């Protein structure tokens, strides 16, 4: 029998390795550990804090003429104007027509939820018991000539910052295409003026998502949902989805940047850098 040299055996082994490498990409593609795209089932999965370019496009429609708004009441519950910071509703301001010649600006936006969350910057904390008596959120529901206010108490955060206030289950579900007025009130602990309060009032409208947009949102990642809501003018849903992402990932700089861009798109540059409070 003819003996095979050591060098011949070595070259044969190298050839086998090279031959197997031809099928390597298919082996990787069939691997159960290959990541999938969240929506389409192919490509890399999104990073935890990754949000695409956000461009807020205001939704169509306007509140009916003559919508009654309380506007902003009072200056501050801070004693001797210790702070010039005030409560800010995180919603773009729109013109609300009062009559043929007069309109007022009010923080307003749209939602697709029947019990949405609204967001506010609050300069007060739970330690301000000497200056703040209570905090309330009120939704006004109009039925014919009657207006029924629904109120809920709001807990102040540990530190000044942004808080989310979800309409509780005992509030009526918002009806599609209907506008509602709401108010966020910080009632001062003032023994000389029991009505003293810092209050901001605005509007919200529930809308129905277009079928194609609804389907996109249902199959999208939370990060992609933010972009879809913003591009379709659903301000409160975009803000809430992004706000919950930030709560879950408080040190994610990408989410913080996306939050700032969204607020700046709504004309809220002064509060864009404020933290989400606990």
N, C-alpha and C positions, 0 to 999 in steps of 0.2 A: 504493500500500500504506500502510495506517495504521501510523504509527510508535508504538512502545511506549515509554512514558516510563521514565526511570531508576527512579523510585519504584515503578512497577508491577512492574518486574523484581525489585527488592529484596524486595518483599512476596511475590512468587512463590517466591523462593529460601527465605525464612523458612518458608513453608508447606510446602515439600518437606522441610526439616529436621525440622519438627514431625511430619510424617506418618511419616518414617522412625523417629522415636523411639518410636512406638507399638510397633514390632516389636523394640525393643532388648532387653527382658528375655529373649525367646526366643533371641536371638542369644547372649546371655551364657550361658544354660542349655545351649546346644549347643556352647559353647567347649570345646576339648580341654584347656584349662588349668583348668577348674573342678575344685576339690578334692572328693574323695569321702569319705564316712564310712568308717572302717576296716571296720566290720561290715556295714552295710546297703547301702552304695553310694550314700547320699544324705546331704546335710548336710555341715558342716565337719569336716575331719579333726582328730584330737586333737592338742593341743600336745605337744611332745616330753616334757615332764616332768609332764604333767597326770595326776593320779590321783584318782578319785572318793572319796567318803567311805568309809573303811575301818572295818569293824566285825567284829572277830574273834569267831566263834561256835565255842566248843570242840566238837570232834567227839565223837560218841557212842562208847560202848564203854570198857572199862577193862582194864588188864592183869590176868592171872590172879592169884588169891591166892597168896601165897608167892613171888612173883617176887623173886629175889635181887638186891639192889643193894649196891654197895660204898659208896655215899654219897660224902661229901667227905673226902678224906684229906689230912692235913698242913695247915699254915697258909700258908706262903709260902716260896719259894726266895730271897726277898730277904734279904740279910744284916742281922742285927740289926733285923728288921722295918722296913727302910728305907721300905717302902711298905705301906699297909694294903689296897691293891687286890689282889683275887684273880681267878683265872680265873672267868668267868661263862658258863654255857651259855645261849644265847639261845633259850629255850623255856619256855613256861608250866609252873609246878610243879603237879603233880596228886598226889592221895593214892594211894599204892600199897599195897594191903592185904597185910600180912605174915601175920597170922592173924586169928582172930575178933575180937580186941580191939586190935590194934596195926596202924598203918599209918605209912608214912613218905612224905615229900614228895620228889618227884624231877622234874627238868626233862624234859618229855615232849611228844610231838606226833605228828601223822600226816603221811604223804606218799603221793603216788601214783606216785612214782618207784621203780625197782628199784635205783638207785644214787644216792640223794639227797645233798644237801649240807647239812651242819649248820654252825651259826655260833656263834662263841665270842668273848667279849671277852678279850683277852690283854694283861696289863700288862707283859709282857716283850718284848724286842727281840733281834735277832740279835747285838747287841753284848754281851749278858749271858752271855758264854761262861764267865765265872768263877763264875757262880751257877747256870746252867742247863746240864745235861749233854745232854739230848735231850727232844724232845716227841713224844708218840705218841697216835694215835687208835686205839681198839680196838673192834671189833664182835664181840659174843659170839653165836654161832649154836648153838642147842640142837637136837640130834637125838636123841630118846629120852632116855636118862640121861646122854648125853655132851654137853659144851659145848666148842666149838672157838672159840678166840679168833683173830680176824684183825686184824693190826696194820699200821699204816702210819706212817711218819715225817711230821712236820709241820714246815714251815719257819716260823721266827719272822719277824714283819714288821720293817720298818725302824723304825717307831715304835709305841708302844702303841696298840691299837685293836681293831676287830672283823675277824676273818678267817673265811673260809668253808673248810670241809674237805669235799671231795667223796669219797665212798667210791670207791676205785679199781676198775678193771675186774677185778682179781684177787680182789676180795671177791665172795662169792656174791650173786646177785640176791635182793633181799628178796622174800619170798613174801606174797601178799595175805592180809590178816587176821591175820598173825602178828606178835607183839610181839618186839622184840629189845632187849637191854641194850647200852649202849655206854659207853665212858669216854674222857675226854680227860685225859692225864697230862703234867704238867711234871715231869720227873725232875731232881732237884737235883744239882748238882756238889758233893757233900758227902763229903769224904774220911773223915769219922768215922761216917757213916750212909749206906751205899750204897742203902738202901731209901727214903730220904727223898724224898717227891714231893708235889706239889700235884695233886690229882685230883678231877674231878667226874664223876659217873655219872648216866645217865638212860636213857630208853626211847624207842623209835620204833616205830610200826606203819605198815605199808603197807596202804592201802585202795584199793578200786576205785571210781572215780568213777561216779556215776549217769550213765546215757547222756545225759540232757538237759544235765547240768552239763558233761560231757565235750565235747559239741558246742558249747556256749557258749564254753568255754575255747579250743577249737581255732580259733574264728573271731574271737576277741577280740584286741585289742591287748595288749601286755605290761602296760600300765597297768591295763586292765580285768581282766586275768587276776589281778592282785594282789587286787582286790576280790572276785572270784569264789572264789578259793582261800580267802581269809580267812572269807567268809561261810559256806563249806561245811566249815570246820574243818580245812582242810589247811594246817596251820601252816608246816611246813618249805618247802612249795612257794611259799606266799605270800611268805615271808621271802627265799627264794632269788631269786625273780623280781624283787622290789623291790631286793634287794641288788645284782643284776647291773645294774639300771637306774641305781643310784647309782654303781656303778663306772664306767659309761659316761658319766655326767653328774655328776661329783663336786661341781660348784658349783651344781647345780640346787636352789634352796631349797624348791621344791614337793615334790620327791622326799625331801628331808631331813625336811620336815614330815610326810609320809606315813609315813616310816620311824619317826619318833618316835611317831606315833599307833598304829602297829601294835604296837610294842614295849610301849607303855603299856597297850594292850588285853590283852597277855599278862602284865601284872604286872611288866614289866621297866623301870620308870621310871628306875632308877639308871644304866642303860647306854644310855638312849634318845638321849643327846646325843654318844655316843662316835663317832669317825670310823671309816669303813671303811679299814683299813690296807692299805698296799701291800706 
